[in-house]
Amino acid sequence: MDELRVKADLQAMDRVRAFLRDSLRGIDLTEEDYFKIELSLHEIVVNIVLYAYPEEKRDLVLRTWFEGRKVYFEFRDTGISFDHRQTAPPDILEKLRTGKRGGFGIYLFRALMDGFEYKREPGQNVLIVFKTLPSAEVSV
């Protein structure tokens, strides 16, 4: 299991991208699957940065591991409790018509990844997302 701990700040995105690159090094991924994973992780981190810590920026922990054909990403933060499962999909046509921003991050990672789980542990949000890889078995 690989782990990255960063301040929940938009300036940490370069470190998150580098962590993702290093974690997936040697894995036979299509460019499309890599893009889906990268965009999903980007959206999740941005949501944590913008909404979990409205006052003081604290740490965000990202872990990744492989099980069979799946790659998992776990996000932990000590910010405001937020259960993604309670969020309805955005009305895309309404958003386009009115030009209102926001509301797509959760929708995107749900659509681009193959599954997710959320739980609130004492003082922590824990979000786990996974992507099933096309190859038969991952060996890292």
C-alpha positions as a Markdown table, in Angstrom:
| # | Residue | x | y | z |
|---|---|---|---|---|
| 1 | Met | 0.0 | 0.0 | 0.0 |
| 2 | Asp | 1.4 | 3.4 | -1.0 |
| 3 | Glu | 0.5 | 6.5 | 1.0 |
| 4 | Leu | 0.7 | 10.2 | 0.4 |
| 5 | Arg | 0.0 | 12.9 | 3.1 |
| 6 | Val | -0.4 | 16.4 | 2.0 |
| 7 | Lys | -2.1 | 19.6 | 3.2 |
| 8 | Ala | -5.6 | 19.9 | 1.7 |
| 9 | Asp | -4.7 | 22.7 | -0.6 |
| 10 | Leu | -4.9 | 23.1 | -4.4 |
| 11 | Gln | -1.2 | 23.5 | -4.5 |
| 12 | Ala | -0.9 | 19.8 | -3.5 |
| 13 | Met | -2.4 | 18.7 | -6.9 |
| 14 | Asp | 1.0 | 18.3 | -8.5 |
| 15 | Arg | 2.1 | 15.9 | -5.7 |
| 16 | Val | -1.2 | 14.0 | -6.0 |
| 17 | Arg | -0.6 | 13.6 | -9.8 |
| 18 | Ala | 3.0 | 12.5 | -9.2 |
| 19 | Phe | 1.8 | 10.0 | -6.5 |
| 20 | Leu | -0.8 | 8.6 | -9.0 |
| 21 | Arg | 1.8 | 8.3 | -11.7 |
| 22 | Asp | 4.2 | 6.5 | -9.4 |
| 23 | Ser | 1.5 | 4.2 | -8.0 |
| 24 | Leu | 0.4 | 3.1 | -11.5 |
| 25 | Arg | 3.9 | 2.8 | -13.0 |
| 26 | Gly | 4.3 | -0.5 | -14.8 |
| 27 | Ile | 0.5 | -1.1 | -15.0 |
| 28 | Asp | -0.8 | -1.7 | -18.5 |
| 29 | Leu | -3.5 | 1.0 | -18.6 |
| 30 | Thr | -5.1 | 2.6 | -21.6 |
| 31 | Glu | -4.8 | 6.3 | -21.9 |
| 32 | Glu | -8.5 | 6.6 | -21.4 |
| 33 | Asp | -8.5 | 4.6 | -18.2 |
| 34 | Tyr | -5.6 | 6.6 | -16.8 |
| 35 | Phe | -7.4 | 9.8 | -17.7 |
| 36 | Lys | -10.6 | 8.6 | -15.9 |
| 37 | Ile | -8.6 | 7.8 | -12.8 |
| 38 | Glu | -6.7 | 11.0 | -12.8 |
| 39 | Leu | -9.8 | 13.2 | -13.4 |
| 40 | Ser | -11.7 | 11.3 | -10.6 |
| 41 | Leu | -8.8 | 11.8 | -8.1 |
| 42 | His | -8.6 | 15.5 | -9.1 |
| 43 | Glu | -12.3 | 16.0 | -8.5 |
| 44 | Ile | -12.2 | 14.3 | -5.2 |
| 45 | Val | -9.2 | 16.2 | -3.9 |
| 46 | Val | -10.7 | 19.5 | -5.1 |
| 47 | Asn | -13.9 | 18.8 | -3.3 |
| 48 | Ile | -12.0 | 18.0 | -0.1 |
| 49 | Val | -9.9 | 21.2 | -0.4 |
| 50 | Leu | -12.9 | 23.4 | -1.1 |
| 51 | Tyr | -15.5 | 21.9 | 1.3 |
| 52 | Ala | -14.0 | 19.7 | 4.0 |
| 53 | Tyr | -11.9 | 22.5 | 5.5 |
| 54 | Pro | -13.6 | 25.9 | 5.0 |
| 55 | Glu | -11.5 | 27.5 | 7.8 |
| 56 | Glu | -8.2 | 25.9 | 8.4 |
| 57 | Lys | -6.5 | 23.6 | 5.9 |
| 58 | Arg | -5.5 | 20.3 | 7.5 |
| 59 | Asp | -4.1 | 17.0 | 6.1 |
| 60 | Leu | -5.5 | 14.8 | 3.4 |
| 61 | Val | -4.2 | 11.2 | 3.2 |
| 62 | Leu | -4.4 | 9.3 | 0.0 |
| 63 | Arg | -3.6 | 5.5 | -0.1 |
| 64 | Thr | -3.6 | 3.2 | -3.0 |
| 65 | Trp | -3.4 | -0.6 | -3.4 |
| 66 | Phe | -4.2 | -3.4 | -5.8 |
| 67 | Glu | -6.4 | -6.4 | -5.2 |
| 68 | Gly | -6.8 | -8.8 | -8.2 |
| 69 | Arg | -7.7 | -6.7 | -11.2 |
| 70 | Lys | -8.8 | -3.6 | -9.1 |
| 71 | Val | -6.9 | -0.6 | -8.1 |
| 72 | Tyr | -8.2 | 1.2 | -4.9 |
| 73 | Phe | -7.8 | 4.8 | -3.8 |
| 74 | Glu | -8.6 | 5.7 | -0.2 |
| 75 | Phe | -9.0 | 9.4 | 0.8 |
| 76 | Arg | -9.0 | 10.3 | 4.5 |
| 77 | Asp | -9.7 | 13.8 | 5.9 |
| 78 | Thr | -10.7 | 15.2 | 9.3 |
| 79 | Gly | -13.0 | 17.8 | 7.8 |
| 80 | Ile | -16.7 | 18.3 | 7.8 |
| 81 | Ser | -18.7 | 15.1 | 7.5 |
| 82 | Phe | -20.0 | 14.6 | 4.0 |
| 83 | Asp | -21.6 | 11.4 | 2.7 |
| 84 | His | -21.4 | 11.4 | -1.1 |
| 85 | Arg | -24.0 | 8.7 | -1.3 |
| 86 | Gln | -26.7 | 11.2 | -0.3 |
| 87 | Thr | -25.9 | 13.5 | -3.3 |
| 88 | Ala | -28.3 | 13.3 | -6.2 |
| 89 | Pro | -27.0 | 13.5 | -9.8 |
| 90 | Pro | -26.9 | 17.1 | -11.1 |
| 91 | Asp | -29.5 | 18.3 | -13.6 |
| 92 | Ile | -27.0 | 18.8 | -16.4 |
| 93 | Leu | -29.4 | 20.6 | -18.8 |
| 94 | Glu | -30.4 | 23.0 | -16.0 |
| 95 | Lys | -26.8 | 23.7 | -15.2 |
| 96 | Leu | -26.0 | 24.4 | -18.9 |
| 97 | Arg | -29.1 | 26.5 | -19.3 |
| 98 | Thr | -28.4 | 28.7 | -16.2 |
| 99 | Gly | -24.6 | 28.6 | -16.4 |
| 100 | Lys | -24.4 | 27.7 | -12.7 |
| 101 | Arg | -21.1 | 26.2 | -11.7 |
| 102 | Gly | -20.4 | 23.3 | -9.5 |
| 103 | Gly | -22.1 | 20.0 | -8.7 |
| 104 | Phe | -20.2 | 17.9 | -11.2 |
| 105 | Gly | -17.3 | 16.5 | -9.2 |
| 106 | Ile | -19.2 | 13.8 | -7.4 |
| 107 | Tyr | -21.1 | 12.9 | -10.6 |
| 108 | Leu | -17.9 | 12.6 | -12.5 |
| 109 | Phe | -16.0 | 10.3 | -10.1 |
| 110 | Arg | -19.1 | 8.1 | -9.8 |
| 111 | Ala | -19.4 | 7.9 | -13.6 |
| 112 | Leu | -15.7 | 7.4 | -14.3 |
| 113 | Met | -14.8 | 4.9 | -11.6 |
| 114 | Asp | -16.3 | 1.5 | -11.1 |
| 115 | Gly | -17.4 | 1.8 | -7.5 |
| 116 | Phe | -17.0 | 3.7 | -4.2 |
| 117 | Glu | -17.7 | 3.4 | -0.5 |
| 118 | Tyr | -18.0 | 6.1 | 2.1 |
| 119 | Lys | -17.8 | 5.8 | 5.9 |
| 120 | Arg | -17.4 | 8.1 | 8.7 |
| 121 | Glu | -14.9 | 6.9 | 11.3 |
| 122 | Pro | -14.3 | 8.8 | 14.5 |
| 123 | Gly | -13.4 | 12.2 | 13.3 |
| 124 | Gln | -12.6 | 11.2 | 9.7 |
| 125 | Asn | -14.2 | 11.0 | 6.3 |
| 126 | Val | -13.1 | 7.8 | 4.5 |
| 127 | Leu | -13.8 | 7.6 | 0.8 |
| 128 | Ile | -12.6 | 4.6 | -1.2 |
| 129 | Val | -13.0 | 4.4 | -5.0 |
| 130 | Phe | -11.8 | 1.7 | -7.3 |
| 131 | Lys | -11.2 | 1.0 | -10.9 |
| 132 | Thr | -11.2 | -2.5 | -12.5 |
| 133 | Leu | -8.2 | -2.8 | -14.8 |
| 134 | Pro | -8.4 | -4.5 | -18.2 |
| 135 | Ser | -5.4 | -6.9 | -17.6 |
| 136 | Ala | -6.0 | -10.3 | -16.1 |
| 137 | Glu | -3.9 | -9.8 | -12.9 |
| 138 | Val | -1.9 | -6.9 | -11.6 |
| 139 | Ser | 1.6 | -7.7 | -10.3 |
| 140 | Val | 3.3 | -4.9 | -8.5 |
